[in-house]
Amino acid sequence: MGCLAAGTTLGAERGAQDTVHLQSKSRSTPDAIRGTIVDYNAEKIVVRAPYTGVESSYPADDVLEVRTPQTEMHTRGLRQFSNAEYRAAEEEFSRALDDEQRGWVRREILAMLIRCALKRGDYAAAGSRFLLLVGKEPRTRHFRLLPLAWSKHSVDDPLIQAGRSWMTQTNEAAQLLGAAALLFDPLDSHRAEAQLDRLRRSTDQRVRELAQFQLWRKRGEAVDLDLAEIDLWSARIEEVPQEIRGGPYYVLGEALWRHKDYDRAVWALAWLPLVYEHDTHLAGRSSLLAAEALLQAGQTVEAKTLYHVTTRRFKDTPFARQAAKILLQLRQSNDVGRSTDFPRIEDGIDVLAQ
């Protein structure tokens, strides 16, 4: 699906046209459509021709890139985001949201605010912003940004409080966010599990599938879970849209880890950092655990490489610091061949260390 590229700055350029690059059906080069974008959602992009005023729609899946005029705040926010200045970017995007009048661009700015919160590991803020987004566009093209909790260690007090509020809403996305946050909470676990069971019958396929995958988190800790059932999980993940596979792959990797199937655990866990990087903390956690799976499998050289990658790609997360600590321990160790001597992921970083 297409991305929103930098455009001219609004102001003197408020009359500037939008440009949409579409995958061509007949040529190797993209088609360029110029005009005014009326709407852009998960299904289509609608463009009004500059002279005739005729509106034409194109499938959203054919969009490669969109160029549109932006406010100075929007442009600064994008630049600061690319420089990993997420707090500053949030301030600029918030100002841009107040100034922007076009509905579809406001949704793009909200999506960037969600990304900023995810980069900071603030799932409560990301969830609240996501619900604002789906309130404006229920079938949002940014559904992949849905900030579900996939590890119990990513759940903090603000997320628990937000989760209790979300559970009471009628919006299914809010109910899903709340149930995911509270699935292992001592007070609300049973209520969250019942909510997920109800959502498994949603008419929205994405909600329905994610509710089932969330229930795997509980099933993953069951003593009677065997590899045959885990194999069914793996096949099921491949049947759903790629935009919702990230969290399920993490749950699959954890389950394979618990069964000491380290080679396949690495395969599942390494998928997130490669494809699902917008949820930086989940991807960083997954990368760290994949590196330890390599270590447990006796692939020390490959493990060290992945620990180094984790320190670089996820430097703003606690998982990068933990990877650096493990690398130091490995350098200092004269005997890494015994699994009991392998460095362990610290408590509070990953549940599997406990």
N, C-alpha and C positions, 0 to 999 in steps of 0.2 A: 504494500500500500504506500502511496506517495508521501513524501515529506514536505514540510513547509520550509522553503529556503529563504534566505535573507532577500529583502526587496528594497525598493527605494524608501526613503524616510518620508512619512506623511508630513504635511505642512504645505510647502509650495507644490508638492507632488500629489495632492489629494485627488487630482483628476487622472492620475496615472492608471494605466490598465494593469490587470492581472494577466499572468501568463501561466498556462497549464501545459505541462509536458506529458503526453500520453504515449503509452506503448502502441506503436504502429502495427496494424494488422497486415500491412503489405510491404513495409520497408524496414531496414535494419536501424534507421535513425528514428527518434521519437517524433511524433506530431506535436506542433506547438499551437495551442489555441489561445487567442488573445481576446480579452473582453473584461467583463466584470463578474466576479464569482458571486452568485446569489446564495448558494449553499454548498456545503461540503460535509457529507456524513459517511456512515459506514457503507451505504449502498451506492451513492452516486455523487458526482460533482455537477453543479448546474452553472452554466456560464451564459451571460447575456452579451450578445453581439454589440459592438460599439456604435454602429450606425443604424441598424435595423431594429435593435431592441429585442430581437428574437432570442428566446432562451432555449439552449440545448443542454441535454444531460448526457453524461458519460459514466460508465461503470467506475466506481471508486477503485476497483482492483486494477484498472488500466492506468491509473495516475502514477507517474514516476516522480514528479516534482511540481511544486506550486511556488510561483513567485508573486508576491503581493506587496504593496506599499505597507510600511510599518511605522509606528510612532518611534520617536527617539528612545523612549523608555523600553519599548519592545526590543529594539535593536541592541541596546546596551545589555538588557537582560540575557539575550541569546549569547552575546559575547562573553559576559561574565560566567554564564553556565558552561560554555566551552572551556573557560579557564579554571573551572572547578571552584568558583567563588559563589557558592550556592546561596548563602544568606543575602549577599548583595543582589544576586539575580532575582531572588524572591521579592525584594523591595521594588526593583524595577518592574517586574511582571505585575505586581499588585497595582502600581501606578498606571501601567499600561492598560490593565483591565478596567480601571476607572475611566480612562480616556477613550478606549476603543468602542465604536458604535456598531460595528459589523458583528452579527451574532456568531458566524462561523469562526471568525478570528478570535473572538472572546473565548470560544471553546478551545482553540489552539493554545491560548495563553494559560487557561486553566490546566490544560494537559502539562504544560511546562512547569506550573506550580506544583503539580503532583510529582513530577520527576525530581524537582528540587527537594521535596520532602523525603522522597525515597532515597536520594543520594545521602541525605543526612540520617537516614534510619528512623525517621519520625513517621511511623505508620498511622498514628492517630491523626496527624495533620493531613497526611496523604489520603486517608480514608474520607475525611470530611470534605476535602476538595474533590475527590472522585464523586461523591454523592451530589455535590453541586453540579458537576459536569453531566451526570446521567439525568439530573433533574431537568436540564436544558435539552438533552438529547438522549433519550432512553436507549436507543440502539447506537451508542457512540462508537466511532471508529477507533477510539482509544481504550477499548475494553481491556486490552492486554495490560494496562496500567493498574487494574484493580489490585489494591495493595493488601492482599490476604496474608494473614500470618500462617507460615508453614513450619515454623519451629517454635516450640514453647519458650525458648530463650529470647525470642524477638519480642515477646509480649511484656510491656512495662505497665506501670500504674496508669499513665494517661490513656493507653490503648484499652486497658480493662474498663476504665470509666466510660470511654467512648463506646466500647463494645456493648455495654449494658444499655446505653441510650439507643444505639443502632438496632438492637434486638427488638425494641418496642415499635419500630417503624413499620409501615406497610410496604415500603419499597423492598423488593427482594434482594437487591444489591446491598442495601443496608443490613438486612437480616443475615445475609451471607458473611459480610464483614464482621458483624457482631458475634455470630456463632463461631467463626474461625478464631477470633480473639479470645473467646471464653471457653474453648473446647477442653482445656486442661485446668480451668479455674476451679478451685475447691468448692466455691459457692454456686457456680452457674454451669458446671460441666454437663450435668444431665439435661438442663434446659437447652443448652447449646446443641447437644447431640440430637435432641428431639427436633429442634429447629432445622438442622441439617437433613434429618430424615424427611421432613416435610418438603424441603426444597428439592429433594431428589425427584419430586414429581412436578417440578416447575414446567411451564410451557416454553420457557427460554432454555434452549439446549445448553448454553454456556453455564448458566446458573445450575442447571440440573447436573451437569457433569462435575462441576467444581464442588458441589455439595457432596457428591459421592467420593471425590478425591480427598476432600477434607476428612471424611469419615475413615479413610485409610490411615490417617495419622493415628487415630485411636487403635485401629486394628493392627497397625504396625508394631505395637508394643505387646500384643497378645502372645501368650506362651505357646498357643497351638497354631500360630501362623507358620506355614511351611513354604518351601521354595516353589511348589506346584502352584499355590495361590499367588505368590509373588510373580510367577511367570504370566499369569492371567492379567495382573496389573500392567505389566510391561506391554502386552499386546493391546490392552485397552487404551493406554496412553497414545499409541500410534494411530488410533482411530479418531481422535478428536482434533479440532483445529489447532494449529501450532501455537496460536496466540495464548492458549490456556495450558500449555504443556509444562511450563517452567516449574511451578510448585509441585505438581504430581511427580515430575522426575526427581525432585529432591526427596520426596517421601519414598519413592522407589529405591533411591540410593541408600537412604537410611535403613530400609528393611533389608536390603542385600548386605549392608554392612553388618547388621546384627546377626546375620546367618553366615558371616565370614566369607561371603562370596565376593572377595575384594575386586577381582578383575571386572565383574559386571557392575559393581558399585561405582568404580571409577568411570565406566562408560556412562552411567546415568548421571552421576554428579558433575561430570565435566561438560555436560550439555548446557547447563545453565550459564556458566561464564562465557560460553561461545555464542549463545543465541539470545539469552534473556538478561542481558547486562543492565537494563534500566533499573531493575531492583538490585541495586548494588550490594546491599547487605546480604540478601539471600544468595546472590551469585558469589560473593566473597566467602560466605560460610560454606557453600558447596565446593568451591575451589580448595579451601583449606581441608575439608574432609576428604576430598578426592586425593589430595597429596598424602594424607595419612593412610588412606587405603592402599596407595602404591607402596608406602613404607611397610605396611603390614604384609603386603604380598611379596616382599623381598626385593622390590624394584627401587633400590635406594637412589640411584642416579636420576631416574625419572621423577622420584618423589622430590628430590632437592630442586630439580628444575621447576616443578610445579609450585613448590614453596616460594621460589624466587619470583615466579610469575605473579603469585598472589600478593607478594609485598609491593610489586609495581602497579598492578592493575587495580588493586583495591586499597590503595595507600591511605585513604580517608576512613577506613573501617577498622574495627578492633581485630579483624581477621588477618590483616596485613601485619599488625604488630605481633600477633601470635605466631604467624608464619616465620617472622624474623627471629623470634625467640627460639623456635624449634630448630631453625637452621644453625643458630649459635650452639645449641645443645648437641646437634649432630657433629659439628666441627670439633667440639670438645670431647666427644665420646670416642673411645678406642674400641668399643664393642657395640655395634648396632645390629648385630646379627641375631640377637635374641629378642623375641617380640616383647618380653617383659621389660626390656631395657629401652624400648622405643619411647621417645617423647610423646606425651599425651596432650590432647587439646584440653585447655583448662576448663574447670567448672564455670558455668555462666557464659561460656562461649558456645559449647555444643553439648547437647544432652547425652550424646553417645559416650562421652568421657566418664560419665558417672557410674 
